[in-house]
Amino acid sequence: MLRCGMIYRVAFLLAFLAPPWIWCSLAKPARSGVNLNRHPPSVAFVGHRHRNRCTKDILPRGSAINQPSCFAMASPSVDTKNNSRSVYSKRKRRGVINDPAYSKEHQIDKQFVDEMENIPLGRLTKENKRQMLLALRQLSSIDQCGNGYSGESSSVSFESSSLARQKRRYACMVECLSERLLQEQAYEATQSQRKNPPRTYNFAIKAWSNANVRGSAEKAQNILSKVVKSSNNSTPRPDIYSFAYCYAAWYREAVFASTNIGNSKASSSALLKAEEVLQAMKQSLIEEQSASSANTVEDVNSLLILWSSIYADTPDLVEKFLLFVERNSRDAEYYWVNTQSYNLVINAWGKSGSKDSILRSEILLRELESNPRIKPNVLSYSGVITCMAKSKESNMAKRAEALLGRMEEREEFGGESPDNIIFNQIINLYSKCGSKGSALHCEELLNRMLMLAAEGNSQVVPDVRTYNLVLSAWANEHGPTEAEKVLERLENHECLRPNAITYITCMDVYARTGDVHNCLRVLSKMEKAFERGNVDAKPTRRAYTSALNALSKSGRGDAGLRAEELVQTMERLYRQGNEDLQPDTTVYNVLINCHKNSATRAEKILYKMGNRDVVSYSSVINAYSKMGGVEAAKKAQALLDEMQEQDVMPNTQVFNSAITAWGRSGCKGAASRAEGLLKQLEQRYEEGNKSLQPTAQVYTSVISAWAKSDEPGSALRAEILLKLMRVMYKRGNESMKPNAFTYTSCINAWARSGENNAGERAEAILDQMIELYKNGDEDVKPNVISFTAAMDAYARSGGRNAAAKANNLLLKMESIGVKPNLPAYNVLIAAWGNSQQQGAAKIAENILTKLEHQSESGNIHMRPTVVSYSSVINAWAKSTESGKARRALAVLERMKKMNAKGFVDAKPNIVSYTSCLNACATTYGDQEEKQEAFRIAYSLFKELSDDESIRPNHITYLTFFRAIAKLVPRFEKRESLLSTAFRLCSRDGQVDENCFFHLKNAASSELFSELMGGSNLILYSDLPFEWKRNVSATPRARNHIRRQIH
């Protein structure tokens, strides 16, 4: 029995001091759906003598921690292939439980903890201890990256949070297991007088520190105090890790109390506790001065590495720990920090993304420069430049270059000289800023590197990445021509050759402007360079994607077909063995975008894809939304439903595209369908899907759908949505702020509604926009479209005062600095034409004359269009003045003359002729005036019949029938005219119900019977299809034609 106990103790000791590769081979996640592999490994909880070898999992001695090249500035995004170092090395995550036997027999749950606690002292087997240590290591590292107390929103109580309860449960389990192991170790120590390291206590302290729930810091403090008080031969004093994790627990509690709760008193108290822990750590380190300083430095750096990874949002925690250790080791025999310690904290600020990162990193660099015991190295300056690279300020490149100057000054006094990585970082900053002269400055820095290299400094020899960055700078500032010159320099270089990034950067510049020819030309150069032996220039999927982007932005009609040819080439090369050219989801998404004008083809590509993501569906739905029509809307809706069934989570933009598709469908109930999608979006967001947050853009799309619906009450519904947006915005929802387009859509809804008070309601919304703009809201400044829509509301409503109110809006437009355009004047002409006021037609014609004068003076933007002239003709048609047929004909003739002179782009169309016919058909007065009107009508109709470029429609024939009926007496001539006109109408397939009705009223019964084939009792539905085959409007088409005029 004694021998077995000794074997167990020896086995346990071997397991405890096992090398890291043994520990790391024991990793497997636990059950209950908790992903235990998602967080970084634990840093060693070690003493100075009995060091946990698992520290090497994160930073092996003699490797990464002692090699500065592992902590250099991360390469800019232009080229990472040739970068020799990276600040934030992604080390392999180790230390998780992956032992199959362990997973089957013991899950990390309360049952496992109870089983271990119930085993009597001295009876824990080697396997039991191994399982307990692995469980401690695993559970103490869970949820290290949580934000706040529970990793959830600060508005949620961390006591009620399921994540917080889970963290607390894990920490309690760690504490119980630690206590049981320590009891066993104490029992064994009484037998062997062996001093056990404090590793198990450190697991418990770390677990409570990472839990970051209410009371976790106090729990960690209690365990630490217990270790301090019970220190004896069996339980040694706590080490630096014991104090460090307790300090982190108090510091995180202080941050949460200050930031999330706003309790400054609790925050100050926690900071005092953290300071007390550091003071206790100082005393412990001083008493351990007999130990090697290298152990303490490595312990400090290991903690700094871990904290900078798991507490990325609190780099000040890392900095204060470093400064405390540095300050308290100045008078010690050994210095407890080194240059790497400062570099780690500088890098922690760089990873944090904090607005203070540049200031804090520069202060740390200054302290390092003035430190008499350690000096900054290249990585110190590189880390500060990293912080600058993440800033959006325009002066960062100059500040980085000033750092380079300081570094060169220190070089004269024995400091390290800058290398090409430092130069590349600065060139990259200038390249990204794109300001005037930045490219030339990058070129100067390149020449400076060449000069230093010629003087013998081999560390600053420009590499391919340097040239790529200079190429990018020229591309951003001057475009592709200058960029390709740098490519040619690389192609002719003695030692360097362009790589894939070089060619792709050039291709991207051409792709931005849709220059397909040159983009494909550079791709061809890339392929030829690879064929000549330049293995670094091997064409990749990224290069072909750039060519596809060029086609997508080109707007060419054959863009889709050419893009498919490129993808087919990629597929063929992949089948031949080129793994780099396997088309992925991104490639197919760009291909779909090349077919944005052909939704049907885009959908076929969608179903050809293997893996479809939200971008794939979004592109096709957006293509259907641009088509318009009922079928397109149904397709968009079906795709939205399908992607949710396929577990592809849609985003707000996808819903907006589907809403837009319904808005453009023109079918009955489309606006209700659009608003139904909006409600679905809101419901999903309220259920917790934050990617489906409703925005002002979505609401605006729904308002636009109501504006286009022409349903009763649509304008009121649009205005209700606008008011709802304003309420949500006033309550703090910034994403719901209405803009000028939102208000204009609502105004347009009233304009299209046809309600009696539409003009007044539209102007009221316009006045709201003006008031908000005068109060400083630039986003809602009314534009010319806003005013035109409000004027159109008056123009459509008619009435005697409508035209005057529309004219007042034109004056109001000019008063706030908005210049009227041609559509605004066209709407004003229509408003006067619909007003039916005495003299309205003359006012409309005066506006047209004003436009003609401006056009003749060289203002091409005021050149009258067919709509302008047709609106004036329509104004004369609706007037009650004598001679209106003659005046309407005069406007038509003016239009022809202006077109001949080149001042009007288009000739009169069928609407112009039909409006002029209408002026004749509605002529009042004596017989002489009627005869003149009919002569004009007859000549116009004959001109239409002889002109092959303009074909009369059913409205034209209807209007001519009315002219005959009103202007020609009931004689043989009238019968002959009606017969001829009807035969032409039936030949053209333009007999609609109104034509049939007016023909029956105007013709004699004998003529009507003759035209209908011998029957007076025939109905419109009985007419041959050939007679009405080209009728595309409803029986009320006359109103629609009049709207075309407006």
N, C-alpha and C positions, 0 to 999 in steps of 0.2 A: 504493500500500500504506500509505504514511504517512497519506494522507487517510482511508483506511478505519479505521486505528487511532484517528485523532482522532475520527472519527464514533462509533466504539464507545465511546470514553471519554466523549464528551459525552452519548451516549445512556445510558450507565451512570449518569452523574452525575444526569441528569434522572430516571431511574428511582429512584435512591437518595433524591432529595429530593422525590419525587412527593407530592402532597397525599393525605390519608388516603382520600378516596373512590376514588382509583385503586387503592391497595393493597387496600381492602376489596372491590373488585369482582373480585379475583383469588382468591376463596376457593372451594375444593372439597375434600371429604374424600379421604383416600388409600384404598388398597385393604386387603386382608388382613382384612376384617371388623372393623377397629378404628374405632370411632366417634370421629373427630377433631373433631366439632362439639360435643362435650358439655361442654367446659370453657370458662371465661372466656378472653378474649383476653389476649395478653401485654401487659404494660406496656412503654412505650418504653424502649429501651436507648440513651440519648442522652447527648451531651456538652452543654456549656453553649452552644456556638456552633452546632454542627451537630446541631440537635434533630430527632429522628424525629417526623414529623407524625402517626404512628400513635398517639401519646399521646392525641390528640384522640378516638380511637375510644373511649377510656374516659372521659376527662375533658377536653372541648374547652376551650381557653382562652376566658375571657370568657363561658362558659355555666355548666354545672353546678358546676364547681369554685369559681366566684366568686359563686355564688348560694346563700346559706344555706338558702333554702326547699327545696332538694333534699335536705336532710339533717335534716328535722324528724322528730319522733316518728311512727312508723307508726300509722295510725288503728286504734283498737280494732275488733273484729270486728262490732260492732253495726251500724256504718254506715261504709262506705268511699266511698260515692258522692260525698259532699260534702266529703271531706277534701282540703285544698289542698296537702298535702305529705306526703312519706313519707321516713323515714330511709333505708331501704334501697331506693333507686331501682333498678329492674331495667333496666339498660341493655342495648341490643341487642348481642349477641355478634358481634364482627366478627373479621377477621383470619385466617380459615381459608381454605384453598386451595379455590377453586371454579372454576378455569380449565379448561374442557373439554379444550383442547389439551394443557395440562400433564398432566392425568389420563391421557389416552390415550398420550402419548409417554413420559412418565417417571413411574413410580410411586415413592413414597418407600420405597425398599428398598435393600439393599446393592448391587444392580446399578447403581442410579442413582448412588450415592456413588462406586462404582468408575469409572463412566464420567466423572464430573467430575474425579476425581483423575488420570485418565490423559490428560486434555487438557493439552498443553504450556503453559508460562507464556506469557502474552501472547496466547493463542489462545481464551480464553473469550469467547464472543459475548454480546451484550446479553441474548439469550434465556436462555443458560446461567446468567448471573448472576441474572436475574429468578427463574428456577426455583429456584436454590440459596437465594436469600433467602426465598422463600416456604416452601421446605422447612424452613429453619432456624426460621422463625417458627412454623410448624405444630408441628414435633417438640419444640421447647422448651416448648410450652404443654400438651403431652399429660399427662394424669393428674395435674393439679395438685391435685385434691381427694382424693388418696389418703390413707388413714389408716394411720399407721405406715410401716414400711419398704416393705411390699409392698401396702398397702391391704387386707391380709387379716388374719386372726386372728393375734395375737401368738404363738400356739402353733405356727404354721407357720413353718418356716425360710424367711427371705427369700431365701436362696440357691437353695432348691429351688422357690420360687414361680414359676409361669409369668409372673405379672404383674411380679414383680421383674426377671426376665430380660428381659422386653419393655422395661421402663423403661431398663434398662442399655443395651440395644441401641439405643434411640432416642438416648440421651445420647451414645453412641460415634459414631453417625452424625452428630449435630450437631457434635461436636468435629472430626470429619474434614472436614466441609463448611466449617466455620469456618476451619480451618487452610488449606484450599485457597483460599478467598476472600481470606484475609489475604495469602497468598503472591502472589496475582494483584494485590491492591491495592498491596503493597509494590513489586512489579515496575513497576506503572504509576506509582507515586509517584516512582520514580527517574527517570522520563521527564518528569513534570510538576511535581515538587517540591510536590505537593499533600498536605496532612495529612489522612489518612482518620480518620473517627470510629471509636471502638472498638466499634461495634455488633455485629460478628460475634463478637467475643470474649464480649460480654455474652450472646449467644444460647447459647453453649456453657456459660457459668457458670450461666445460668438452667436449662438442660436438666438439668445434674447436680443442681442444687438441688431441682428438681421430681421427679427420679427417686427421691431419698430411699432409695437402696439402699446396701448396705455399700460404703464407700469413696467414695461420691458427694461428700461434703464435701471429702475430700482431693483428688479430681479437680478440683472447683471451685477449691480453693485453688491447685493447681498451675497452672491456666490463668490465674488472677489474678496469681500471681507472675511468670508468663511475660510478661504484659502490662506489669507494673511494670518488669521488667528490660530488656525490649526497647523501651521507650519512646524514640522518636527522631522524626525528622521524618516518617517514613512511618507510624509507629505511635505515636499520642499516648498520654498518660497515661490510666489508667482513670478513669471518672467515678463518680458516686455509685451508679449501678446496678450497676457491676462489684462494688464492695465490698458493697452491700446484699444481693445474691443469694448471695454467698459467706458473708456473716454468717448469712443464713437457713439455708443448708445446714448449717453447724456447729450452729446452735441447734436445728434439727429432729433432728439426730443426737444431741444431748444429751438432748432430750426422750424420744426413743425408748429410749436407753440407760437412762435413769432409770425410765421408766414401764413399758416392755414387757420389758426384760431384767433390770432391777434392778441394773445395774452402775453404782454411784455413781462409781467411779473414772473410767470411760470418759465418764460424763456431765460430770464436773468438767473433764476434759481438753478436751472439746468446747466447753464454755462459755468456757474460757480462750482457745481458738482464736478463738471468735466475738468475744470482747473485743478480741483483737489486731487482727482485721479492722476493727472499729469504730475503733480508734485510728488505724489506717492511713487509713481514710476521713476521719477528722477532719483529719489532716495535709493530705490532698489538697484538702479543702474550704477550709482556711485559705489554701493556696497559690493557690486560684482566687478570692480575694476581689475581684479586679478584675471578675469577672463580676457580672451583675445578681442581686440577692437574690431577685427574683421567680422566676427560673429555678430556684434551689435550693429555694425553698418549694414550687413546683409539682412538682418532682421528688420531694420528700419526701412530699407528699400523694398523688402517683400511686402510690408504693410502698405507702403506708398503705392506700389503697383496694384495691389488688390483694391485698395480704396478708390484709386482713380478709375477702376473699372466698374465696381459695384455701386459707388456713391458718386456717379458722374455729375449729378446735379448739385453736389456740395463740395466743390474743389477747395473752398475755404477751410473745410475740416482737414484736408490733407495739408494745406499750407501751414495752418496753425500748429499742427503736430510737428511738421518739419522744423519750423522756427523755434518751437519750444525745445526740441531735442538739440538743435544747433546751439541755441543760446546757453543751455545748461551743460554743454560739453566743452565750452571754450576753456574752462579752467581744469578740465579733466585730463588725465594722463593720455587717454586716447580720444580722438575725435570721432563722434558717433555718426557723422554724415560725410558724404563725399560729393563730388560733382554730379554724380549720377542721381543723387537724392534730389538736388535742385532741378535737374532735367526732368525727373519724373513729375514733380509738382508743376513745372511749367507746362508739361504735356497734359496734365490733368486740367489745367485752365483751358488749354486748347480744345480738349474734348468736350468741355462743359457747354460751350456755346454761349457763355455768359457775356453780358455787355461790358463787364469789367475785366475780361480775360486779358486784353492787350495791356491795360494799365498794370494789373497784378503781375503779369509775366515780365514786363519791363522792370518793375521794382525788384523782382527776384533776381533778374539778370544783373541789375546794378549792385545788389548785395553780394552776388557771387563775384563780380568784378573787384569789389573792394575787400573781399575776404582774404586775410593773409595766409590761411592754411590750405585753401583749395582754390582752383581757378576754373573759369568757364572753358568749355571746349566748343568744337564746331556744333555739337548737338544742342548746346545751350542757346546759341543764336538761332539755330534752325527752328527750335521749338517756339521762340518768340515770333519768328516770321510766320510760323504756322497759325498762331493766334491772329496775326494781322491778315492772313489770307482769307479768314472767315468773316472779316468785316466788310461791309458794303461802302465804307467811306472811300472817297476818291483819292485821299492822300496817303493811303497805306503803302503804295509802292515807294514813295519818297522816304517814308519813315523806315521802311525795310532797307533802303539803300543807305540811309544814315547809319543803321546798325552795321552794315558792311564796312562803312568807313571806320567805325569804332573798332571793329575787329582787325582791320588792317593796321590801325594805330597801335594796338596791343601787340601785333605781330612783331613790331620793331623792338619790343621789350620782352620778347620771349614767348608771346602768346601763340596760339595755333593760328595758322593761316587759313583763309576761306578756301573751300573747295568748289567744284563745279555744281554740287547740289545747292549750295547757298546762292550761287549766281543764277541757277535755274529757277529757284524759288522767286527771286526778285524779278527775273524776266517774266515769269508767269504772272506776277502781280501787275506788271505794266501791260502785259498782253490782255488780261481780262478787263482792265479799266477802259480800254478802247478810246481814251481821250486823245486829243490832238497832239501829235508828236510822240505818242507812246511807242509806236513801231520803230521810229528812228532812234529812240532811246534804247530799245531792246537791241537794235543793231549796234549801238555804241558799246553796250555791255558785252556783246559777243566779241567785238573787236578788242575790248579790254582783256577778255579771257585769252584771246589768241596772243596778245602781246605778253601777258604774264607767262603763258605756256612757252613762248619763244625764249623768255628769260630763264627758263629752267624749272618753273613750277609745274610739275606734272599733275598736281591735284586739280588744276583748273582747266585742263584740256577740254574744250567743248565736245560733247557727245551728240548722238543723234537727237536726243531729247532737247538739247539746247537749240538746235536748228528747228526742231518741230515747234518749239515755243515761239521762236522768232517768226516762223512762218505763220503761226496763229495770230501773232500781233499784227503783221501786215494784212492778213485776211480780215481781221476785225475792223481795222481802220481804213484800209484802201481797197479791199475787195480781192477777187481771185487772181487778177493779173499779176500784182506784186507778190502774192503768195506763191504763185507758180514759179516765179523767178528764184525763190529760195529753194524750191524743189529741184530746179535745174542745177543750182549750186551744189546741192547734195549729190545729185547724180554724177557730177563731174569732180567730186571730192577725191583726193588721193587715198584717204584712209577710211572714210565713212561712206556708208551707203544708206539711202532712204529706206525706212521700214514701212510697214503697213500703215502706221499712224500718220506718217508723212503724206502718203497718197490719200488716205481717207480724209484728212483735214482739208486738203485741196478740194476733194470731191464735195465735202459738206458745204464749202463756200459757194460752189456752183449750184448745189442743190437748193440753197436758200432762195435763190432767185428763179428756180425752175429752169436753169440752163442745162437741158438734157444732153445736148451735143457735147459740150465740154466736159460734163461730168462723166459721160461714157468714154470720152477720149482719155481722161486721166485713169479710168479703170483699165482701159486697154494698155496704157503705159505700165501700169502696175503688173498686169499679167505678163507682159513681155519681159519686165525686169526679173520676175520670178523665173521665167523660162531660161533667162541668161545666167541663172545661178544665184541670184539674191534671195536667199531663203527667208530673210526677214520681210520681204515684200510679198509674201504669199497672200493672194486675195482671200479675204475672209468673208464671213456672212455679213459683218458690219459694213464692208465696202459695197456689197450688193444692196444692202439696205439703204445706203446713201444714194445709190443710183435710183432705187425705187422712190425715194423721197423726192428726188428731182422730177421724176415723172409725175408724181402726185401733185406737185406745186406748179407744174408747167401749164396746166389748162389745155393741153393738146387733146384733140378728139381721139387720137389713137393711143393715148397714155395707158389705158387699161390693157390693150392688146400687147403693147411693147413691154409692159410690166409683167404680164403673164409669160412672155417669152423669156424674160430674165429669170423668173422663178423656175421655169421649166429647165433652163440651163443649170441652175443650182441643183435641182433634183437629179438631173442626169449626172453631174459631177459627183454628187453624193453617192449615187448608186455605183459609180466607178471607184469609190474608195476614199473620196475626199470628205472626211468627217466634219471639217470646219465649215462646209457649205450646206449642211443639213438645214433646210428652211424651218424656222421656228415660228412661234405664235406672232412674234413681232413682224417677221417678214410677211406673213399672210395678212396681218392687220394693215400694213402699208399697202399691200396689193389691193385689199378691199377699198382703201381710201382712194386708190387710183381709179376705181370704178364708182366714185361718188355720184356721177351723173347717170349711172345705170344700176339702180337698186336691185334689179332682178339678177344681173350678173354678179353683183357683190354678194347676194344671198347664196348663190351657187358656190362661190368660193368659201363662204362661211361654213357650209356643210361639208366642204372638201377638207377643211382643216381637221387636225387631230385634236389638239387642245384649244378650246375656245375660252377666251376670257372676257371681261367686261368691255374692253376696248373693241373686241371683235363684234360683239352684238351692238355696241353703241354706234359704231361706224355704219352698220347696215341700217339700223333704225333711223339714224340721221339722214341717210340717203333716201329712205322712204318718206321722211318728213318733208324733204325738199321737193318731192314729186307732186304732192297734192293729189286730191281725189279720195274717194271712199275706199277703194281697194288698197291704196297705199297706207291709209290709216289702219285698216284691218290687219295688214301685214305687220306694221310696226307694233300694234297691240299684241299680235300673236307671238312675235319675237320676244317682247318683254315678258310675256307669260312663260314662254319656253325657257328663257334663261333662268328664271326663278325655279322652275321645275328641275333644271340641270344643276342647281346649287351654285350658279354663278350670280354673285350678289350684285344687283344693279346699283348704280349711284344716282345722285341727283340729276346729273346731266342726261342719263338715259331716260329717266322719267320726263324730263323737259322735252327731249326729242319726240317722245311718244305723244305728249300733250300738244306739241307743235303740229304733229301729223294730223291729229284730230281737228285742230284749229284750221288747217288748210284743206280739210276734206270737203267742206261745203255741204255736208249732208245734214239732215235733220237730226237734232239731238247731239251733234258733235261737241258743242260747248259743254253740255252736261257730262259727256264722257270724259272730256278734258278735266273738268272740275272733280270728277270721280277719282281720276288718277292723282290729283292733288291731295284729296282726302286720304287716299291710300298711302301716299308718301308721308303725310303728317302722322298717320297712325303708326307706320313702321318706325318713324323717328321717335315717337313717344314711347315705343316699346323698347328703345335702347339702341337702335341702329344709327349711330352717329354719322355714318356716311350718307344718310338719306335726309339730311337737314334741308327743309324747304328754304328757298332763297327768293330774293326779289325777282330774279330772272324767271323762276317757275311761275310765280304769281302773275308776272307780266304776260307770260305766254297764255295763261288761262284768261286773263282780261282780253287779250287779243283774240282768243277763240270766241269769247262772247261778242266782241265787236264785229266779227265776221258772220255771226250766226243768223242775223235778221229775224230772230225769234222774239215774240212779245216779252218785254221785260228784260231783254238782254243787256241794255245799257244800264239799267238800275242795278243788275247783278254785278256788272263790271265795276260800277262805282262803289258798291258795298265791299268788294274785294280790295279796292284801293284804300278805302277807309280802314279796313282791317290791317292792311300793311302799315299804315301810318300809326295805328295804335300799338302794334307789336314793336315798331321801331322806337316809339317814345318810351316803351317799357324796357328798352335796353338791347333789343335784338338788332344788332348792326347789320346783319345779313338781309334784313327785310326793308332796308331803306329804299323807298321808291325813287326812281330817277325820271328824267325828262321823257324817256320813252314810255315809261309806265303811265304817266299822266296823259301823254299824247294818245296812247292806245285807248284810254278811257274816254277822252274827248272824241276820238274816232267812233267809238261805240255809240255815243249820242248822235253823232252826225249821220250814221247809217240807220239809226232807229226809226226815223220818219215820224217821231212823236211831235206833238204841237209845240211843246216847250223845249225841244231838243237844243235849239240855239242858245237859250238862256242857261240851260244846265251845262252845256259845253263851255260857255264863257265863264261860268262860275268856277269851274275847275281850272280854267286858264288863269283866272284872277288869283287862285290859290298858288299857282306856280309862280306868278309874278311877285306875290307877297313873300313867299319863301326865298326867292332869289334876292329880293331887296334886303332880306334879313341875313344874308350871307351864305345861303346854300347854293353853291355854284352848280351842283349836280342836277338841279331842277330848273335851271334857266330855260325859259321857253325858247324854242328855236322856230324857224320859219315853218317847219312841218306842223308844230303845235298850233300856231296861229292859223295856218291854212285849214287844218282840220276843224277848228272852231268856226271859221268863215264858211266852210262847207256845210256845217250844221245849219247855219242860217240859209245858205243857198238852197239846200234840199227842202227846208221847211216851208219856203215861200212866204207869202204875206207881204203886206205893203211896207212894213218897217224893217223887214229882214235885210234888204239890200243896204239900207242906211247903217244898220248895226254891223254888217260885214265890213262896210267901208270904215267905220269907226275902229274896228279891230285892226285894219290895215294901218291906220294912223297910230294906234297904240303900239303896234309892232315897231314902227319906226322910232317911237319915243324911247324905247329901251335899247336901241342900237341894233335891232334885228332888221336886216335888209330884205325887203320882199323879193321873191323870185317869180319866174314865169308862171308856175302852177298857182301861186297865190293870186296873181292877176287873172288867170283863167277862171278861178273860182269866183272872184269878184264879178267878172263878166257874167257868169252863170247866175249869180245872185241877183243881179239887175235884170237879167232876162226872165227869171222866174217871178220877179216881184209884181209884174203886170201894172206897174205904176205908169202914169202918163210921162212920156219922155225917157223911160228907162232904156229903151232900145238905143236912143241917141247917146246916153251916157255910156252904155256898153261899147258903142262904136268909137266913142272918144278914147276910151281906155285902149282899144285896139290900135287906134291911130298913134297913141303915145308909144306903144310897144314897137310899132313900125318905125317911128322916128329914132328910137334907141337902137334898133337893129341896123338901120342905115348909117348910124353914127359909129358903128363898129362894136357895139355891145352884143356879142353873139349869144350871151346867156339870156337876152331878152328877145330873141328872134321868135316871132309868133309861129305857132304850130297849127295843124289842122283843127285841133280842139279850140284854139283861140277864135279862128274864123267861124267854125261851126257854131260856137256858143253865141256869137254876135248874130249870125243868121237865125238861130233859134229865138234870140231876143226879139228880132223883128217879127218872127212868126207868131209870137205870143202877144205882140202889141195890138192895140186897137186903132192905130193911126192909119190914115189913108195912104195909099202908095207903098204899103209895106212889102208887097211882092217885088216891086221895082227896086226898093232899097236892099232887100235880101239878095236879089240878083246882082246888084252892084257890089256887094261884099264878096260874093262868089267870084266875080270877075277880077276884083282886086287881088284875091287870093291867087288866081291864075297868073296875074301879071307879076306879083311878088315872087312866085315860084320861078317864073321865067328869068327874073333878074338875079335869082340866087339868094334872096332874103328869106325865103320859106323853103324848107327842105322837101316837103311832101306836096303832092297835088291834091285837089279836092277828092274826098272819098265818098262812099255811098251815104254816110251820115250827112255830109255837107249838102249833097244833092237832095236827099230826102227832107232835110230841114227847109231847104229853099222851096221844095214842092209843098211842104206844109204851110209855108207863108202864103203861097198861092191858094191853097185849099181853104184857108181861113180868112180870105179877103172879104171885107164888107164894103158896101158903097153902091154906087149906081151901076147901071148895066155896062157903061163904058169901062169903068175900073175893073169889073169882073172879066170883061173880054180881054183886057190887057193882061190880067192875072192868068187867064187860061192860056193865052199865047205864050206866056213865059213858062207855064207848066208843061205845055206841049213840047216846046223847044228843048226843055230840060230832059223830058222823058225820051224824046227822039235822040238826044245826044247820048243819053245813057244806053239806049238800045244799040247805037252804032259803035260805042266804045267797048272793045273787047276786054280792056283792063279793069273795068268796073261792071259788075253784074248787079242788077236790081234785086233786092230781097223782098220778102213778103210785106215789110213795112212800106217799102217804096211803092209797090203795086197798090196797097191799101190806100196810101195817101193820094195816088193818082186817081183811083176810083172815087174818092171823096171830092177831089177837084172837079172831076167830070160831073158828078151829081150836083154840085153846088153852082158851078160856073157855066154849064152848058144846058140850054133849055131842052125840053123833051121833044126833040125832033130826030129825023133820021140820022143826023150827024152824031148825036149823042149815042144812039144805038150802035152806030158803026165804031165809034171810039171805044165803047165798053166791050164790044165783041172782040176787037183787035187786041185790046189790053188784056182781056181775060185769057185769050188764046196764048198770048206770050207768057202770061203768069202760069198757066197750067203746063206749058211746055218746059218752063224752068223749074217746075215742081215747087212753086212758092204759094200755093193756095192754102192759106190758113183759115181759121174759123171767122176771123174778122173780115177778111177779103170776101169770103162767101156771103157773109151777112150784108155787107155794103153793096155787093154786086146785085143781090136779090132786091134791095131797096131801090137801087138806081135804075135797073133794067126793067123793061116792060115784061109782062108775063110771057108774051110770045118769045122774046129774045132769051129770057131765062130758061124757058122750056127747051128752046133750040140748043143753048149752050150745055144744058144738063142732059141732053140726049133724048128729049121728048117728054120730060116729066117735070111738073111744078112742085111735086110733093117730096122730092129728094131731100135727104138730110146730109149734113156735112160728113157724118160718119160713113155715108154710102158712097162718097166720092172715091174714084180710083186712087190707089196709093201713089201712082206716078205723078198725080197732080200735086201732091203735098209731101213728096219725098225729101225735099230740101228745107222744109220748115223746121227750124231748130229751137224756136222760142214758143212760149205759151200763148194762149189767146190774149194775154195782157202784155204782149211783147212791146207794145207801143211805149209803155212806161220804162221798160228796160232800155230801149233805144234812146229815150230822152236822157236817161242817166248817163249813157255813153257821151252824150253831148256835154254834160256837165263835167 
